[in-house]
Amino acid sequence: MNDPRRSADLGHSRLDLGRPARVGMPEAVFAAGKTAEQCVDIVVHLLEADGEPVIVTRCDDAHHTALAALGPTGTWSGTLTWRHAAAHPVARQAPVVLVSGGTSDQPVLDECLGTLTALGVPARVVRDVGVAGLHRLIDALDQIEDASVVVAFAGMEAALPTVLAGLVAAPIVAVPTSVGYGTTFEGVTALLSMLSSCAPGIAVVGIDNGYGAACAAHRMLGARG
């Protein structure tokens, strides 16, 4: 059951059932590009396997409709989850805090929140505290300062992670989002801004990659608890 090389060939997909034994996290299902039937087949097999959490990201309406019959434990915008893990011992003491620059970042934040919840990582959400109204972030600092890890979501010029890195001691995972006007180039400006931050020690994931940010935070906490 704990074979790190264990897999299951479904014809259309080959499931990596040994991933939890190798890295402490299960494989997630990326629904985009898969049919609803394929996703259902994958989730059924995962639910019949060990007792690991099941996470499906980037679901469209057809995926949602088909997977609803399997009774998901949680629904987070385009992310569906089943069989959540027990609370992570580190995050029980100090939660991961998710901070968004604006309400438009919500779908990406939800992907992160759903993934963390399925992995048993308690998370607190602080929404809409972008630096265009810096007082909003300052007013919310007492909700952020005790974090074990901070995940910051921002589009536009994406200054939020840099400001946070100058205010709190926790590790910061920065998530550029494809939100903004004109020369934001679907998140490329935010990505380059975060990569060029003058605040040392910020870890940056890809554009709109809420799932990857959750996995990064989980690894920072210690994947095996």
DAJONOR-V572122 format. One record per backbone hydrogen bond with DSSP energy under -1.0 kcal/mol. CO is the residue of the C=O (numbers start at 0). NH is the residue of the N-H. E is the energy in kcal/mol with one decimal. If there is no record, write none. Layout:
co: [CO	CO]
nh: [NH	NH]
e: [E	E]
This chain:
co: [2	5	7	9	12	14	14	17	18	19	28	30	34	35	36	37	38	39	40	41	42	43	53	54	55	56	59	60	61	62	63	66	67	73	75	77	78	79	80	80	81	87	89	94	95	96	97	98	99	100	101	102	104	105	106	107	108	109	110	111	112	113	114	115	116	117	119	121	123	125	129	132	133	134	137	139	140	140	143	148	149	150	151	152	153	154	158	159	160	163	163	170	171	172	173	174	175	176	178	180	183	183	184	186	187	188	189	190	191	193	202	205	207	208	209	210	211	212	213	214	215	216	221]
nh: [5	17	14	11	9	7	16	21	22	23	56	33	38	39	40	41	42	43	44	45	46	47	81	28	79	30	63	64	65	66	67	69	70	80	78	58	75	55	72	73	53	91	93	147	123	150	125	152	128	129	104	105	108	109	110	111	112	113	114	115	116	117	118	120	119	84	87	95	97	99	132	135	137	138	140	142	143	144	146	96	172	98	174	100	176	157	162	163	164	166	167	149	202	151	204	153	207	178	155	183	186	188	187	190	191	192	193	194	195	196	173	208	209	212	213	214	215	216	217	218	219	220	224]
e: [-1.6	-1.6	-3.0	-1.1	-3.4	-1.5	-1.2	-1.3	-3.1	-1.5	-3.0	-2.6	-2.1	-2.3	-2.4	-2.4	-2.7	-2.6	-1.9	-2.5	-2.7	-1.4	-2.4	-3.1	-2.7	-2.8	-2.6	-2.5	-2.2	-2.9	-1.8	-1.9	-1.8	-2.4	-2.0	-2.8	-3.4	-2.9	-2.1	-1.8	-2.2	-1.7	-1.8	-2.0	-2.5	-2.7	-3.2	-3.1	-2.5	-1.7	-1.6	-1.8	-2.2	-3.1	-1.6	-1.7	-3.0	-3.1	-1.7	-2.7	-2.5	-2.3	-1.9	-3.0	-1.3	-2.6	-4.0	-2.1	-3.2	-2.2	-1.6	-2.3	-2.2	-2.5	-1.2	-2.1	-1.7	-2.5	-2.0	-2.5	-2.9	-3.1	-3.3	-2.6	-2.0	-2.3	-2.1	-2.6	-2.4	-1.9	-2.3	-2.9	-2.5	-2.6	-2.2	-2.0	-3.4	-1.7	-3.3	-1.1	-1.0	-1.8	-1.6	-2.4	-2.7	-2.4	-2.4	-2.4	-1.4	-1.4	-3.6	-1.9	-1.6	-1.9	-2.0	-2.2	-2.2	-2.4	-2.3	-2.2	-2.3	-1.8	-2.6]
